[in-house]
């Protein structure tokens, strides 16, 4: 501590060292107090600051010097704590500045968006827009914010592609997802569904994107399978000349029929007591789930392609779509086909029960129609399906669940998997439909017969190879034993 001469009267301060108060006299003009901080550095303090702010400085871990106007009031202020507090406050201020800056950016962005929308509205008609969707600017209601216009590239389909889309020979493997979306969009426009159901074209785009997003990347039950089934349905609609109302239900059910498929079939769901099986009481758990996801998507205003249909009509559409998706459960195959066989010889297109049965059979045909396609298109689907089957059977083995022989990689081959399915499921069903629509024989039924013959030939080759190996092994064993 040092001091210099002054004409001012000396003052008294009290120095608290280890809890002991020491009385110190200082003159407050040109006076400085020198102290040593914990690092050993000299610190100079003007005593006037002490009187003004009542400072306390931590000199070391064991010595605390308290400066105050001791009576009547004692206050303490630690320099290190002051530094920490100042640092924290600076950090808080910087954070606030950053947040306020972000708010400004967002506000500016919103202003620009609003300006762009106003300019667009003005350019379209000088004021209010005649919106074809369910949100009407003239009804006094607040418009619900919706997503921007979907930006997947719109492909201009060539005339060759347009014609090919209507045929079972269409090669679904040459198309990327964005191209498949454009093809599906084209089908809805071409069939007159957009006009018939007063669909907002932008909503149709959003709906298709949501559909794609809700198909998983399974080996078989994926978005390409969805497109495959929908394209076959589009072809059958063109062949059978059905009414537009039925077209809309058939196409939408085909697009939605396997939404969010987990890659494991109903048998696994039930045996493993999965959440889906419990939720739907073991009754078509996957198909019920596909329906639920389909209508969850349609419940979103920005994705509801039936938004402009009156409520009573929507109830009928909903019930019809649910009926068709539930019909794709192969456990109900015999029941549905037998019902159709009873009606087909005296079929009446004006009877609703007959039409419902026909629609159920049509979506079943499309769902399992891969073998109608050329071999180079159909055979990769068999590989994809077997891969998914093997994934399930491997899991069933690891979990101690029953394994179906046709899904066991140790027992099934491609020919054995297909021959029985084509002979006893596909051909009988398509031949029954052929009674009502003879025009499908050449382009659908005959390819099935050819596919059956193809796999029977492959089976004969496999059997011959197996027999040859067996003979060679027996010869080898005999040779070893005779030595």
C-alpha positions in Angstrom: 0.0 0.0 0.0 1.4 3.5 -0.9 0.3 7.1 -0.4 1.4 10.6 -1.3 0.9 14.0 0.4 -2.5 15.6 0.2 -4.3 18.6 1.7 -7.4 16.4 2.2 -8.1 15.1 5.7 -7.4 11.4 6.0 -10.2 8.9 5.9 -10.6 5.5 7.5 -11.3 2.2 5.8 -11.4 -1.2 7.4 -9.4 -4.1 6.0 -10.8 -7.6 6.6 -8.0 -10.2 6.6 -8.9 -13.7 7.7 -11.9 -12.4 9.5 -10.0 -9.8 11.5 -10.9 -6.2 10.8 -7.9 -3.8 10.7 -8.4 0.0 10.7 -6.4 1.8 8.0 -6.1 5.5 7.5 -5.7 6.9 3.9 -5.9 10.1 2.1 -8.1 9.9 -0.9 -6.4 12.4 -3.2 -3.6 11.0 -5.3 -3.7 7.8 -3.2 -3.4 4.3 -4.6 -3.7 0.9 -2.8 -1.3 -1.7 -4.2 -2.3 -5.4 -3.8 -1.1 -8.7 -5.1 -3.6 -10.9 -7.0 -3.6 -14.8 -6.8 -1.2 -15.0 -9.7 1.3 -12.7 -8.0 0.6 -9.6 -10.1 0.4 -6.1 -8.6 -3.1 -4.5 -8.7 -3.5 -0.8 -8.2 -6.9 0.4 -6.8 -8.1 3.9 -6.4 -9.6 4.2 -2.9 -12.4 6.5 -4.3 -13.8 3.5 -6.1 -14.0 1.8 -2.7 -16.2 4.5 -1.3 -18.3 4.6 -4.4 -18.7 0.9 -5.1 -17.5 -0.8 -1.9 -15.0 -3.1 -3.6 -13.6 -6.3 -2.3 -10.7 -8.1 -4.0 -9.7 -11.7 -3.6 -5.9 -11.6 -3.1 -5.4 -15.3 -2.6 -7.3 -18.4 -1.8 -6.9 -17.8 1.9 -6.9 -14.0 2.2 -10.0 -11.9 1.4 -9.5 -8.1 1.7 -12.9 -6.4 2.3 -13.0 -2.6 1.7 -16.0 -0.8 2.9 -17.4 2.2 4.7 -17.5 -0.4 7.5 -20.1 1.2 9.8 -22.9 1.6 9.0 -23.0 -0.8 6.1 -20.7 -3.6 4.8 -20.7 -4.6 1.1 -18.3 -6.9 -0.8 -17.5 -7.2 -4.5 -15.1 -9.8 -5.8 -13.1 -9.0 -8.9 -13.1 -12.5 -10.3 -16.9 -12.8 -9.9 -17.3 -9.5 -11.6 -15.3 -10.8 -14.6 -17.5 -13.9 -14.8 -20.7 -11.9 -14.5 -19.6 -9.5 -17.2 -18.6 -12.4 -19.5 -21.9 -14.1 -19.0 -23.9 -10.9 -19.6 -21.9 -10.3 -22.8 -22.7 -13.9 -24.0 -26.4 -13.3 -23.3 -26.3 -10.0 -25.2 -24.6 -11.7 -28.1 -27.2 -14.5 -28.1 -30.0 -11.9 -28.1 -28.4 -10.0 -30.9 -28.1 -13.3 -32.9 -31.7 -14.3 -32.3 -33.0 -10.8 -33.1 -31.0 -10.9 -36.3 -32.6 -14.3 -37.3 -36.0 -12.9 -36.6 -35.3 -10.0 -38.9 -34.2 -12.4 -41.6 -37.4 -14.5 -41.2 -39.5 -11.4 -41.3 -37.9 -10.1 -44.4 -38.3 -13.6 -46.0 -42.0 -13.6 -45.2 -42.4 -10.0 -46.6 -40.8 -11.1 -49.8 -43.0 -14.2 -50.0 -46.1 -12.1 -49.5 -45.0 -9.6 -52.1 -44.4 -12.4 -54.6 -47.8 -13.9 -53.9 -49.5 -10.5 -54.3 -47.8 -9.9 -57.6 -48.8 -13.4 -58.8 -52.4 -12.9 -57.8 -52.5 -9.5 -59.5 -50.9 -10.9 -62.7 -53.5 -13.7 -62.8 -56.6 -11.5 -62.7 -56.2 -8.2 -61.0 -57.2 -9.0 -57.5 -58.7 -12.2 -56.1 -57.9 -15.6 -57.5 -60.6 -18.0 -58.6 -59.1 -20.9 -56.7 -60.3 -24.3 -58.0 -59.4 -26.0 -54.7 -61.5 -26.2 -51.5 -60.0 -23.0 -50.1 -61.9 -20.1 -51.5 -60.6 -16.6 -51.0 -64.2 -15.2 -51.0 -65.7 -17.3 -48.2 -64.2 -15.2 -45.4 -62.2 -18.1 -44.0 -58.5 -18.0 -43.3 -56.6 -19.9 -45.9 -54.6 -22.8 -44.3 -50.9 -22.5 -45.2 -49.9 -25.3 -47.6 -46.7 -26.6 -49.0 -45.0 -25.0 -52.0 -46.0 -26.5 -55.4 -44.2 -29.9 -55.8 -41.1 -29.5 -57.8 -40.5 -33.0 -59.2 -39.5 -32.7 -62.8 -42.5 -33.0 -65.1 -41.6 -35.2 -68.0 -43.3 -34.8 -71.4 -44.3 -38.3 -72.3 -43.7 -39.3 -75.9 -46.5 -40.7 -78.0 -44.7 -44.0 -77.9 -44.6 -44.0 -74.1 -48.3 -43.0 -73.9 -49.2 -46.0 -76.0 -46.9 -48.4 -74.1 -48.4 -47.3 -70.8 -51.7 -49.0 -71.8 -50.1 -52.4 -72.4 -48.9 -55.2 -70.1 -45.6 -55.3 -72.0 -44.6 -51.9 -70.5 -41.1 -52.3 -69.0 -41.3 -50.8 -65.4 -37.6 -51.2 -64.8 -36.5 -48.4 -67.1 -38.1 -45.6 -65.1 -36.9 -43.5 -62.2 -39.2 -42.5 -59.3 -39.8 -39.0 -60.7 -40.7 -40.4 -64.1 -43.1 -42.9 -62.5 -44.8 -40.0 -60.6 -45.2 -38.2 -63.9 -46.7 -41.3 -65.5 -49.2 -41.8 -62.7 -50.1 -38.1 -62.9 -50.7 -38.6 -66.7 -52.9 -41.6 -66.1 -55.2 -39.6 -63.8 -55.5 -36.8 -66.4 -55.9 -39.2 -69.3 -58.7 -41.2 -67.7 -60.6 -38.0 -66.9 -60.4 -38.5 -63.2 -59.1 -35.0 -62.5 -62.1 -33.5 -64.2 -64.6 -36.1 -62.9 -63.7 -35.6 -59.2 -62.8 -31.9 -59.6 -59.2 -32.5 -58.4 -56.8 -29.6 -57.9 -53.9 -30.6 -60.2 -51.4 -29.3 -57.6 -53.1 -31.4 -54.9 -52.7 -34.4 -57.2 -49.0 -33.8 -57.3 -48.7 -33.5 -53.6 -50.8 -36.6 -53.0 -48.5 -38.6 -55.4 -45.4 -37.4 -53.6 -46.9 -38.4 -50.2 -47.8 -41.8 -51.6 -44.2 -42.3 -52.8 -42.8 -41.2 -49.4 -45.0 -43.8 -47.6 -43.7 -46.8 -49.5 -40.7 -48.4 -47.8 -37.5 -49.6 -49.6 -38.4 -53.3 -49.4 -37.0 -55.7 -52.0 -40.5 -56.3 -53.5 -43.3 -54.3 -51.7 -42.0 -50.8 -52.7 -43.0 -47.8 -54.8 -42.0 -49.5 -58.0 -44.4 -52.4 -57.2 -47.1 -49.7 -56.5 -46.5 -48.2 -60.0 -46.4 -51.7 -61.5 -49.9 -52.6 -60.1 -51.3 -49.1 -61.0 -49.9 -49.3 -64.6 -51.5 -52.8 -65.0 -54.8 -51.4 -63.7 -54.6 -48.5 -66.2 -54.1 -51.0 -68.9 -57.1 -53.2 -67.8 -59.3 -50.1 -67.5 -58.5 -49.2 -71.1 -59.2 -52.8 -72.2 -62.5 -53.2 -70.3 -64.0 -49.7 -70.9 -65.2 -49.2 -67.3 -67.1 -46.1 -66.2 -65.1 -43.1 -64.9 -66.5 -43.4 -61.4 -65.2 -47.0 -61.1 -61.9 -46.0 -62.7 -61.2 -43.5 -60.0 -61.8 -46.0 -57.2 -59.8 -48.7 -59.0 -56.8 -46.5 -59.7 -56.7 -44.9 -56.2 -57.0 -48.3 -54.6 -54.2 -49.7 -56.8 -51.9 -46.8 -55.9 -52.5 -47.1 -52.2 -52.9 -50.9 -51.9 -49.5 -51.6 -50.2 -48.7 -48.4 -48.4 -46.1 -48.7 -45.6 -45.7 -52.4 -46.1 -43.1 -53.6 -43.6 -41.8 -56.4 -45.8 -43.2 -59.2 -43.6 -46.5 -60.8 -44.5 -49.7 -61.3 -42.4 -48.6 -64.8 -41.3 -45.5 -63.3 -39.6 -47.5 -60.4 -38.1 -49.9 -62.9 -36.5 -47.4 -65.4 -35.4 -45.1 -62.8 -34.0 -48.0 -61.0 -32.3 -46.9 -57.6 -33.7 -48.5 -54.3 -33.0 -50.4 -54.5 -36.3 -51.8 -57.9 -35.5 -52.9 -56.9 -32.1 -54.4 -53.6 -33.4 -56.5 -55.4 -36.1 -57.3 -58.6 -34.1 -55.3 -60.8 -36.6 -57.8 -59.9 -39.4 -55.8 -58.8 -42.5 -53.5 -56.7 -40.4 -51.4 -55.4 -43.3 -54.3 -54.6 -45.6 -56.1 -52.7 -42.8 -52.9 -50.8 -42.2 -52.6 -49.9 -45.9 -56.1 -48.5 -45.7 -55.4 -46.5 -42.6 -52.3 -44.9 -44.0 -54.1 -44.2 -47.3 -56.8 -42.2 -45.5 -54.3 -40.6 -43.1 -52.7 -39.1 -46.2 -56.1 -38.1 -47.7 -57.0 -36.4 -44.4 -54.3 -33.8 -45.0 -56.0 -30.9 -46.8 -52.9 -30.4 -49.0 -53.1 -34.0 -50.2 -56.9 -34.6 -50.4 -57.6 -35.3 -54.1 -61.3 -35.8 -53.2 -61.6 -32.5 -51.4 -64.2 -31.2 -53.9 -66.4 -34.3 -53.7 -69.5 -33.9 -51.6 -69.4 -35.7 -48.2 -71.9 -38.4 -49.1 -70.0 -39.3 -52.3 -66.7 -39.3 -50.4 -68.2 -41.9 -48.0 -69.0 -44.2 -50.9 -65.5 -43.6 -52.4 -63.9 -44.4 -49.0 -65.8 -47.6 -48.5 -65.1 -48.8 -52.0 -61.4 -48.2 -51.7 -61.3 -49.9 -48.3 -63.2 -52.9 -49.8 -60.7 -53.2 -52.7 -57.5 -52.9 -50.6 -58.8 -55.5 -48.1 -59.5 -57.8 -51.1 -55.8 -58.0 -51.8 -55.2 -60.3 -48.8 -54.4 -63.6 -50.4 -56.0 -65.4 -47.5 -59.3 -64.4 -49.0 -58.4 -65.4 -52.6 -60.6 -68.6 -52.8 -63.6 -66.8 -51.2 -63.5 -63.8 -53.6 -62.8 -65.9 -56.8 -65.6 -68.4 -56.0 -68.1 -65.5 -55.5 -67.1 -64.0 -58.9 -67.4 -67.4 -60.6 -71.0 -67.7 -59.4 -71.8 -64.3 -60.9 -69.8 -64.2 -64.1 -72.1 -66.3 -66.3 -75.0 -64.0 -65.6 -73.1 -60.9 -64.8 -75.1 -57.7 -64.7 -73.1 -54.4 -64.8 -76.1 -52.6 -63.3 -76.1 -54.6 -60.1 -73.8 -53.0 -57.5 -73.0 -56.3 -55.8 -71.7 -57.7 -59.2 -69.6 -54.6 -59.8 -68.1 -54.7 -56.4 -67.1 -58.3 -56.9 -65.6 -57.5 -60.3 -63.6 -54.6 -58.9 -62.2 -56.9 -56.2 -61.1 -59.4 -58.8 -59.6 -56.8 -61.0 -57.4 -55.3 -58.2 -56.3 -58.9 -57.3 -55.4 -59.6 -60.9 -53.3 -56.4 -61.1 -51.6 -57.0 -57.7 -50.2 -60.4 -58.8 -49.9 -59.7 -62.5 -46.1 -59.8 -62.9 -46.1 -63.0 -64.9 -48.4 -61.4 -67.5 -45.5 -59.3 -68.5 -42.6 -60.4 -70.8 -40.1 -62.8 -69.1 -37.3 -60.1 -69.0 -39.6 -57.8 -67.1 -41.3 -60.5 -64.9 -38.3 -62.6 -63.8 -36.5 -59.8 -61.8 -39.7 -59.5 -59.8 -39.5 -63.2 -58.8 -35.9 -62.5 -57.5 -37.2 -59.5 -55.5 -40.1 -61.5 -54.0 -37.9 -64.4 -53.1 -35.4 -62.1 -51.4 -38.2 -60.6 -49.3 -39.5 -64.1 -48.5 -36.0 -65.3 -47.4 -35.6 -62.3 -45.2 -38.8 -63.2 -43.5 -38.1 -66.9 -43.2 -34.6 -66.2 -41.7 -36.2 -64.0 -39.1 -38.9 -66.6 -38.4 -36.2 -69.2 -37.8 -34.2 -66.9 -35.5 -37.4 -66.2 -33.5 -38.6 -69.8 -33.4 -41.7 -69.1 -35.5 -43.2 -71.5 -38.1 -41.7 -71.2 -41.6 -43.7 -71.6 -44.8 -41.9 -74.1 -47.2 -42.4 -71.7 -50.2 -40.4 -69.0 -48.3 -37.6 -71.2 -47.0 -34.3 -70.6 -48.9 -33.3 -74.2 -48.2 -36.3 -75.7 -49.9 -37.6 -73.4 -52.6 -36.3 -72.7 -56.1 -37.5 -70.1 -58.6 -39.3 -72.7 -60.9 -41.0 -74.5 -57.9 -42.1 -71.1 -56.5 -43.8 -70.0 -59.7 -45.3 -73.1 -61.4 -47.9 -73.9 -58.7 -48.7 -70.2 -58.3 -49.3 -69.7 -62.1 -51.2 -72.9 -62.6 -53.5 -72.8 -59.6 -53.9 -69.1 -58.8 -53.1 -66.8 -61.8 -54.5 -68.8 -64.8 -57.8 -69.8 -63.2 -58.5 -66.2 -62.0 -57.5 -64.5 -65.4 -59.5 -67.1 -67.3 -62.6 -66.4 -65.2 -62.2 -62.6 -66.0 -61.7 -63.6 -69.7 -65.3 -64.9 -69.7 -66.4 -61.3 -69.1 -63.7 -59.6 -71.2 -62.6 -62.0 -74.0 -60.2 -59.3 -75.3 -57.7 -60.0 -72.4 -56.9 -63.6 -73.6 -54.2 -62.7 -76.2 -52.4 -60.1 -74.1 -52.9 -61.4 -70.6 -53.9 -65.0 -70.4 -51.7 -66.4 -73.1 -48.5 -64.8 -71.6 -49.4 -66.6 -68.4 -49.6 -70.0 -70.2 -46.3 -69.2 -71.8 -44.8 -68.3 -68.4 -46.0 -71.6 -66.9 -44.4 -73.5 -69.8 -41.1 -71.6 -69.3 -40.9 -72.4 -65.6 -41.8 -76.1 -66.2 -38.9 -76.3 -68.7 -36.6 -74.7 -66.1 -37.8 -77.2 -63.5 -37.0 -80.1 -65.9 -33.5 -78.7 -66.3 -33.1 -78.3 -62.6 -34.4 -81.9 -62.0 -32.0 -83.3 -64.6 -29.0 -81.4 -63.0 -30.0 -82.7 -59.5 -30.3 -86.3 -60.8 -27.0 -86.0 -62.5 -25.3 -84.8 -59.3 -26.9 -87.5 -57.4 -25.7 -90.2 -59.8 -22.2 -88.7 -59.7 -22.1 -88.7 -55.9 -23.3 -92.3 -55.8 -20.6 -93.3 -58.3 -18.0 -91.5 -56.2 -19.1 -93.3 -53.1 -19.1 -96.7 -54.8 -15.6 -96.0 -56.1 -14.4 -95.1 -52.6 -15.9 -98.2 -51.1 -14.4 -100.5 -53.7 -10.9 -99.3 -53.0 
